[in-house]
Amino acid sequence: MRKQPVIMSAGKDDDGDFGVALETRTRTRRPPMYKVMLLNDDYTPMEFVVHVLERFFGMTHAQAFEIMLTVHKKGVAVVGVFSHEIAETKVTQVMDMARRHQHPLQCTMEKE
Ligand code: TYC
């Protein structure tokens, strides 16, 4: 979705005369979205990860457990997709929580 010049030919505009009108229409872009990802490690307790997913990503216990297991088995999983600001907030919340509890849990974001 780029800037599109709209060329209106003589007589097609609505001002009643036959001048040549040139308009530039700037279309609005959807803001880029960011995947927030959780990474596996060998030390963070499973229940801690489940708690983090419930608390910061609004997941039910069952959803959180399933995603945690995916990360545990595959090494990484997307836990949500957000605007840049919201994604940054989620990453900060998770990293602060992990640091406070001295767990090496890593959370990152990446442009979709
Ligand atoms: N691998 C961890 C364990 O066996 C559990 C874990 C899951 C850690 C997901 C991090 O993002 C993670 N205790």
Backbone and ligand atoms as CSV (ligand in chain L), in Angstrom:
chain,resi,resn,atom,element,x,y,z
A,1,MET,N,N,0.830,-1.185,0.000
A,1,MET,CA,C,0.000,0.000,0.000
A,1,MET,C,C,0.868,1.239,0.000
A,2,ARG,N,N,1.162,1.727,-1.219
A,2,ARG,CA,C,2.023,2.898,-1.340
A,2,ARG,C,C,1.217,4.137,-1.638
A,3,LYS,N,N,1.909,5.235,-1.612
A,3,LYS,CA,C,1.328,6.507,-2.027
A,3,LYS,C,C,0.895,6.381,-3.474
A,4,GLN,N,N,-0.325,6.698,-3.735
A,4,GLN,CA,C,-0.803,6.544,-5.105
A,4,GLN,C,C,-1.246,7.876,-5.683
A,5,PRO,N,N,-0.595,8.295,-6.752
A,5,PRO,CA,C,-1.071,9.518,-7.385
A,5,PRO,C,C,-2.399,9.230,-8.072
A,6,VAL,N,N,-3.328,10.101,-7.866
A,6,VAL,CA,C,-4.613,9.940,-8.530
A,6,VAL,C,C,-4.733,11.077,-9.530
A,7,ILE,N,N,-4.744,10.732,-10.775
A,7,ILE,CA,C,-4.796,11.760,-11.808
A,7,ILE,C,C,-6.232,11.879,-12.317
A,8,MET,N,N,-6.801,13.035,-12.092
A,8,MET,CA,C,-8.171,13.235,-12.560
A,8,MET,C,C,-8.100,13.996,-13.870
A,9,SER,N,N,-8.722,13.457,-14.862
A,9,SER,CA,C,-8.637,14.099,-16.166
A,9,SER,C,C,-9.546,15.332,-16.238
A,10,ALA,N,N,-9.270,16.162,-17.209
A,10,ALA,CA,C,-9.999,17.413,-17.372
A,10,ALA,C,C,-11.504,17.163,-17.387
A,11,GLY,N,N,-12.214,17.977,-16.579
A,11,GLY,CA,C,-13.660,17.879,-16.599
A,11,GLY,C,C,-14.233,16.854,-15.640
A,12,LYS,N,N,-13.372,15.970,-15.086
A,12,LYS,CA,C,-13.895,14.913,-14.219
A,12,LYS,C,C,-14.066,15.345,-12.767
A,13,ASP,N,N,-13.385,16.430,-12.389
A,13,ASP,CA,C,-13.560,16.870,-11.007
A,13,ASP,C,C,-14.898,17.577,-10.888
A,14,ASP,N,N,-15.234,17.973,-9.664
A,14,ASP,CA,C,-16.608,18.411,-9.461
A,14,ASP,C,C,-16.751,19.913,-9.287
A,15,ASP,N,N,-15.725,20.664,-9.749
A,15,ASP,CA,C,-15.823,22.111,-9.529
A,15,ASP,C,C,-16.412,22.856,-10.730
A,16,GLY,N,N,-16.954,22.104,-11.593
A,16,GLY,CA,C,-17.716,22.735,-12.677
A,16,GLY,C,C,-16.905,23.285,-13.822
A,17,ASP,N,N,-15.568,23.495,-13.618
A,17,ASP,CA,C,-14.767,23.987,-14.752
A,17,ASP,C,C,-14.024,22.825,-15.408
A,18,PHE,N,N,-13.182,23.141,-16.360
A,18,PHE,CA,C,-12.494,22.083,-17.080
A,18,PHE,C,C,-10.984,22.131,-16.873
A,19,GLY,N,N,-10.577,22.623,-15.675
A,19,GLY,CA,C,-9.146,22.634,-15.345
A,19,GLY,C,C,-8.661,21.209,-15.110
A,20,VAL,N,N,-7.339,21.004,-15.123
A,20,VAL,CA,C,-6.761,19.688,-14.842
A,20,VAL,C,C,-6.437,19.617,-13.345
A,21,ALA,N,N,-7.022,18.676,-12.687
A,21,ALA,CA,C,-6.792,18.533,-11.248
A,21,ALA,C,C,-5.782,17.416,-10.992
A,22,LEU,N,N,-4.832,17.675,-10.119
A,22,LEU,CA,C,-3.886,16.632,-9.710
A,22,LEU,C,C,-4.018,16.466,-8.210
A,23,GLU,N,N,-4.293,15.277,-7.790
A,23,GLU,CA,C,-4.398,15.032,-6.355
A,23,GLU,C,C,-3.400,13.968,-5.959
A,24,THR,N,N,-2.930,14.056,-4.734
A,24,THR,CA,C,-2.108,12.989,-4.194
A,24,THR,C,C,-2.845,12.424,-2.997
A,25,ARG,N,N,-3.174,11.171,-3.073
A,25,ARG,CA,C,-3.879,10.540,-1.974
A,25,ARG,C,C,-2.872,9.709,-1.179
A,26,THR,N,N,-2.769,9.988,0.083
A,26,THR,CA,C,-1.878,9.214,0.921
A,26,THR,C,C,-2.716,8.217,1.695
A,27,ARG,N,N,-2.547,6.945,1.394
A,27,ARG,CA,C,-3.324,5.925,2.091
A,27,ARG,C,C,-2.691,5.647,3.437
A,28,THR,N,N,-3.493,5.350,4.440
A,28,THR,CA,C,-2.964,5.015,5.764
A,28,THR,C,C,-2.445,3.584,5.737
A,29,ARG,N,N,-1.294,3.378,6.402
A,29,ARG,CA,C,-0.706,2.034,6.481
A,29,ARG,C,C,-1.075,1.403,7.807
A,30,ARG,N,N,-1.300,0.099,7.766
A,30,ARG,CA,C,-1.491,-0.600,9.030
A,30,ARG,C,C,-0.138,-0.616,9.730
A,31,PRO,N,N,-0.104,-0.399,11.045
A,31,PRO,CA,C,1.196,-0.421,11.732
A,31,PRO,C,C,1.774,-1.826,11.702
A,32,PRO,N,N,3.115,-1.950,11.653
A,32,PRO,CA,C,3.715,-3.287,11.662
A,32,PRO,C,C,3.406,-3.987,12.981
A,33,MET,N,N,3.281,-5.287,12.939
A,33,MET,CA,C,2.991,-6.057,14.144
A,33,MET,C,C,4.233,-6.875,14.528
A,34,TYR,N,N,4.320,-7.187,15.796
A,34,TYR,CA,C,5.513,-7.862,16.328
A,34,TYR,C,C,5.145,-9.146,17.063
A,35,LYS,N,N,5.860,-10.218,16.725
A,35,LYS,CA,C,5.676,-11.495,17.415
A,35,LYS,C,C,6.470,-11.432,18.713
A,36,VAL,N,N,5.840,-11.823,19.787
A,36,VAL,CA,C,6.563,-11.963,21.058
A,36,VAL,C,C,6.817,-13.449,21.257
A,37,MET,N,N,8.093,-13.786,21.485
A,37,MET,CA,C,8.486,-15.192,21.577
A,37,MET,C,C,9.138,-15.519,22.907
A,38,LEU,N,N,8.876,-16.740,23.342
A,38,LEU,CA,C,9.484,-17.243,24.566
A,38,LEU,C,C,10.499,-18.303,24.159
A,39,LEU,N,N,11.658,-18.283,24.805
A,39,LEU,CA,C,12.721,-19.242,24.472
A,39,LEU,C,C,12.873,-20.278,25.589
A,40,ASN,N,N,13.220,-21.470,25.194
A,40,ASN,CA,C,13.438,-22.523,26.184
A,40,ASN,C,C,14.798,-22.343,26.870
A,41,ASP,N,N,14.889,-22.867,28.070
A,41,ASP,CA,C,16.181,-23.007,28.757
A,41,ASP,C,C,16.034,-24.214,29.664
A,42,ASP,N,N,17.134,-24.606,30.293
A,42,ASP,CA,C,17.110,-25.842,31.097
A,42,ASP,C,C,16.728,-25.625,32.555
A,43,TYR,N,N,16.585,-24.378,32.983
A,43,TYR,CA,C,16.477,-24.115,34.425
A,43,TYR,C,C,15.166,-23.501,34.903
A,44,THR,N,N,14.531,-22.700,34.058
A,44,THR,CA,C,13.286,-22.061,34.504
A,44,THR,C,C,12.221,-23.133,34.761
A,45,PRO,N,N,11.614,-23.126,35.937
A,45,PRO,CA,C,10.583,-24.136,36.223
A,45,PRO,C,C,9.378,-24.001,35.295
A,46,MET,N,N,8.837,-25.135,34.889
A,46,MET,CA,C,7.667,-25.139,34.003
A,46,MET,C,C,6.520,-24.325,34.589
A,47,GLU,N,N,6.270,-24.483,35.874
A,47,GLU,CA,C,5.144,-23.779,36.499
A,47,GLU,C,C,5.329,-22.254,36.466
A,48,PHE,N,N,6.582,-21.818,36.528
A,48,PHE,CA,C,6.855,-20.386,36.447
A,48,PHE,C,C,6.475,-19.856,35.053
A,49,VAL,N,N,6.842,-20.605,34.034
A,49,VAL,CA,C,6.520,-20.206,32.652
A,49,VAL,C,C,5.002,-20.174,32.458
A,50,VAL,N,N,4.332,-21.176,32.990
A,50,VAL,CA,C,2.865,-21.229,32.886
A,50,VAL,C,C,2.257,-19.994,33.565
A,51,HIS,N,N,2.779,-19.663,34.728
A,51,HIS,CA,C,2.284,-18.498,35.475
A,51,HIS,C,C,2.480,-17.197,34.676
A,52,VAL,N,N,3.653,-17.064,34.080
A,52,VAL,CA,C,3.962,-15.872,33.266
A,52,VAL,C,C,2.987,-15.754,32.092
A,53,LEU,N,N,2.705,-16.866,31.444
A,53,LEU,CA,C,1.805,-16.854,30.283
A,53,LEU,C,C,0.371,-16.498,30.701
A,54,GLU,N,N,-0.045,-16.989,31.858
A,54,GLU,CA,C,-1.381,-16.653,32.372
A,54,GLU,C,C,-1.447,-15.167,32.719
A,55,ARG,N,N,-0.417,-14.707,33.400
A,55,ARG,CA,C,-0.424,-13.343,33.945
A,55,ARG,C,C,-0.295,-12.263,32.876
A,56,PHE,N,N,0.641,-12.446,31.944
A,56,PHE,CA,C,0.915,-11.365,30.995
A,56,PHE,C,C,0.297,-11.568,29.616
A,57,PHE,N,N,-0.167,-12.777,29.345
A,57,PHE,CA,C,-0.708,-13.020,28.007
A,57,PHE,C,C,-2.164,-13.475,28.044
A,58,GLY,N,N,-2.776,-13.387,29.217
A,58,GLY,CA,C,-4.217,-13.658,29.351
A,58,GLY,C,C,-4.627,-15.058,28.948
A,59,MET,N,N,-3.727,-16.001,29.109
A,59,MET,CA,C,-4.069,-17.379,28.736
A,59,MET,C,C,-4.711,-18.117,29.915
A,60,THR,N,N,-5.551,-19.093,29.588
A,60,THR,CA,C,-6.067,-19.993,30.632
A,60,THR,C,C,-4.905,-20.897,31.046
A,61,HIS,N,N,-5.092,-21.612,32.134
A,61,HIS,CA,C,-4.041,-22.517,32.602
A,61,HIS,C,C,-3.727,-23.564,31.516
A,62,ALA,N,N,-4.790,-24.073,30.888
A,62,ALA,CA,C,-4.615,-25.114,29.856
A,62,ALA,C,C,-3.842,-24.574,28.645
A,63,GLN,N,N,-4.205,-23.370,28.193
A,63,GLN,CA,C,-3.500,-22.747,27.052
A,63,GLN,C,C,-2.042,-22.500,27.415
A,64,ALA,N,N,-1.830,-21.963,28.605
A,64,ALA,CA,C,-0.475,-21.638,29.052
A,64,ALA,C,C,0.381,-22.893,29.149
A,65,PHE,N,N,-0.213,-23.954,29.663
A,65,PHE,CA,C,0.535,-25.217,29.808
A,65,PHE,C,C,0.930,-25.747,28.430
A,66,GLU,N,N,0.009,-25.666,27.487
A,66,GLU,CA,C,0.256,-26.160,26.127
A,66,GLU,C,C,1.390,-25.384,25.445
A,67,ILE,N,N,1.346,-24.047,25.556
A,67,ILE,CA,C,2.394,-23.212,24.940
A,67,ILE,C,C,3.740,-23.469,25.621
A,68,MET,N,N,3.714,-23.563,26.946
A,68,MET,CA,C,4.957,-23.836,27.690
A,68,MET,C,C,5.586,-25.137,27.190
A,69,LEU,N,N,4.737,-26.176,26.998
A,69,LEU,CA,C,5.256,-27.471,26.520
A,69,LEU,C,C,5.824,-27.364,25.111
A,70,THR,N,N,5.186,-26.538,24.277
A,70,THR,CA,C,5.691,-26.310,22.908
A,70,THR,C,C,7.090,-25.700,22.967
A,71,VAL,N,N,7.261,-24.683,23.835
A,71,VAL,CA,C,8.584,-24.045,23.973
A,71,VAL,C,C,9.590,-25.079,24.490
A,72,HIS,N,N,9.168,-25.840,25.489
A,72,HIS,CA,C,10.041,-26.856,26.100
A,72,HIS,C,C,10.525,-27.866,25.058
A,73,LYS,N,N,9.627,-28.270,24.178
A,73,LYS,CA,C,9.967,-29.306,23.182
A,73,LYS,C,C,10.655,-28.739,21.944
A,74,LYS,N,N,10.184,-27.588,21.476
A,74,LYS,CA,C,10.690,-27.047,20.193
A,74,LYS,C,C,11.756,-25.970,20.351
A,75,GLY,N,N,11.872,-25.421,21.558
A,75,GLY,CA,C,12.900,-24.404,21.788
A,75,GLY,C,C,12.397,-22.989,21.766
A,76,VAL,N,N,11.307,-22.759,21.064
A,76,VAL,CA,C,10.747,-21.405,20.952
A,76,VAL,C,C,9.291,-21.501,20.508
A,77,ALA,N,N,8.498,-20.510,20.917
A,77,ALA,CA,C,7.123,-20.409,20.405
A,77,ALA,C,C,6.675,-18.952,20.451
A,78,VAL,N,N,5.826,-18.607,19.512
A,78,VAL,CA,C,5.217,-17.276,19.512
A,78,VAL,C,C,4.098,-17.307,20.553
A,79,VAL,N,N,4.112,-16.348,21.463
A,79,VAL,CA,C,3.086,-16.330,22.502
A,79,VAL,C,C,2.047,-15.230,22.278
A,80,GLY,N,N,2.314,-14.375,21.289
A,80,GLY,CA,C,1.344,-13.349,20.941
A,80,GLY,C,C,1.889,-12.428,19.869
A,81,VAL,N,N,0.988,-11.679,19.233
A,81,VAL,CA,C,1.380,-10.709,18.203
A,81,VAL,C,C,0.736,-9.372,18.569
A,82,PHE,N,N,1.573,-8.329,18.661
A,82,PHE,CA,C,1.122,-7.049,19.188
A,82,PHE,C,C,1.735,-5.876,18.417
A,83,SER,N,N,1.215,-4.684,18.685
A,83,SER,CA,C,1.854,-3.456,18.183
A,83,SER,C,C,3.232,-3.362,18.845
A,84,HIS,N,N,4.093,-2.501,18.303
A,84,HIS,CA,C,5.463,-2.374,18.830
A,84,HIS,C,C,5.456,-2.035,20.320
A,85,GLU,N,N,4.630,-1.090,20.709
A,85,GLU,CA,C,4.629,-0.640,22.110
A,85,GLU,C,C,4.150,-1.727,23.063
A,86,ILE,N,N,3.078,-2.401,22.672
A,86,ILE,CA,C,2.542,-3.461,23.541
A,86,ILE,C,C,3.538,-4.617,23.616
A,87,ALA,N,N,4.137,-4.981,22.482
A,87,ALA,CA,C,5.116,-6.082,22.458
A,87,ALA,C,C,6.288,-5.770,23.386
A,88,GLU,N,N,6.769,-4.520,23.314
A,88,GLU,CA,C,7.888,-4.110,24.175
A,88,GLU,C,C,7.523,-4.212,25.648
A,89,THR,N,N,6.309,-3.799,25.960
A,89,THR,CA,C,5.840,-3.885,27.346
A,89,THR,C,C,5.807,-5.332,27.818
A,90,LYS,N,N,5.283,-6.228,26.988
A,90,LYS,CA,C,5.205,-7.660,27.353
A,90,LYS,C,C,6.607,-8.215,27.597
A,91,VAL,N,N,7.535,-7.913,26.688
A,91,VAL,CA,C,8.910,-8.423,26.822
A,91,VAL,C,C,9.520,-7.923,28.137
A,92,THR,N,N,9.336,-6.637,28.404
A,92,THR,CA,C,9.873,-6.054,29.645
A,92,THR,C,C,9.250,-6.707,30.875
A,93,GLN,N,N,7.943,-6.902,30.858
A,93,GLN,CA,C,7.260,-7.519,32.003
A,93,GLN,C,C,7.793,-8.927,32.265
A,94,VAL,N,N,7.936,-9.706,31.189
A,94,VAL,CA,C,8.413,-11.086,31.346
A,94,VAL,C,C,9.858,-11.107,31.840
A,95,MET,N,N,10.704,-10.269,31.217
A,95,MET,CA,C,12.124,-10.250,31.591
A,95,MET,C,C,12.327,-9.762,33.032
A,96,ASP,N,N,11.537,-8.778,33.459
A,96,ASP,CA,C,11.622,-8.275,34.846
A,96,ASP,C,C,11.217,-9.360,35.837
A,97,MET,N,N,10.119,-10.013,35.517
A,97,MET,CA,C,9.607,-11.093,36.385
A,97,MET,C,C,10.640,-12.216,36.506
A,98,ALA,N,N,11.236,-12.594,35.365
A,98,ALA,CA,C,12.246,-13.670,35.354
A,98,ALA,C,C,13.468,-13.251,36.181
A,99,ARG,N,N,13.901,-12.007,35.985
A,99,ARG,CA,C,15.078,-11.512,36.710
A,99,ARG,C,C,14.814,-11.470,38.216
A,100,ARG,N,N,13.628,-10.975,38.580
A,100,ARG,CA,C,13.283,-10.914,40.015
A,100,ARG,C,C,13.332,-12.292,40.674
A,101,HIS,N,N,12.958,-13.317,39.908
A,101,HIS,CA,C,12.954,-14.687,40.453
A,101,HIS,C,C,14.235,-15.449,40.128
A,102,GLN,N,N,15.172,-14.739,39.518
A,102,GLN,CA,C,16.490,-15.312,39.168
A,102,GLN,C,C,16.379,-16.541,38.272
A,103,HIS,N,N,15.460,-16.443,37.308
A,103,HIS,CA,C,15.343,-17.494,36.296
A,103,HIS,C,C,15.909,-16.946,34.990
A,104,PRO,N,N,16.535,-17.819,34.199
A,104,PRO,CA,C,17.160,-17.339,32.949
A,104,PRO,C,C,16.198,-17.216,31.757
A,105,LEU,N,N,14.914,-17.291,32.022
A,105,LEU,CA,C,13.894,-17.216,30.961
A,105,LEU,C,C,14.127,-16.012,30.041
A,106,GLN,N,N,14.071,-16.256,28.749
A,106,GLN,CA,C,14.262,-15.189,27.760
A,106,GLN,C,C,12.998,-14.982,26.933
A,107,CYS,N,N,12.681,-13.707,26.720
A,107,CYS,CA,C,11.519,-13.330,25.917
A,107,CYS,C,C,12.004,-12.291,24.916
A,108,THR,N,N,11.651,-12.474,23.658
A,108,THR,CA,C,12.114,-11.543,22.622
A,108,THR,C,C,10.956,-11.142,21.707
A,109,MET,N,N,11.188,-10.115,20.919
A,109,MET,CA,C,10.183,-9.713,19.932
A,109,MET,C,C,10.824,-9.587,18.556
A,110,GLU,N,N,10.002,-9.760,17.547
A,110,GLU,CA,C,10.515,-9.766,16.162
A,110,GLU,C,C,9.401,-9.251,15.247
A,111,LYS,N,N,9.772,-8.398,14.321
A,111,LYS,CA,C,8.785,-7.865,13.379
A,111,LYS,C,C,8.178,-9.027,12.591
A,112,GLU,N,N,6.858,-9.003,12.471
A,112,GLU,CA,C,6.153,-10.115,11.808
A,112,GLU,C,C,6.507,-10.220,10.324
L,1,TYC,N1,N,12.839,-26.431,29.883
L,1,TYC,C1,C,12.337,-25.986,31.171
L,1,TYC,C2,C,12.386,-27.138,32.167
L,1,TYC,O1,O,12.518,-28.290,31.778
L,1,TYC,C3,C,10.907,-25.443,31.076
L,1,TYC,C4,C,10.785,-24.237,30.223
L,1,TYC,C5,C,9.718,-24.122,29.337
L,1,TYC,C6,C,11.699,-23.175,30.327
L,1,TYC,C7,C,9.568,-22.984,28.546
L,1,TYC,C8,C,11.552,-22.036,29.536
L,1,TYC,O2,O,10.315,-20.822,27.902
L,1,TYC,C9,C,10.496,-21.938,28.657
L,1,TYC,N2,N,12.256,-26.832,33.449
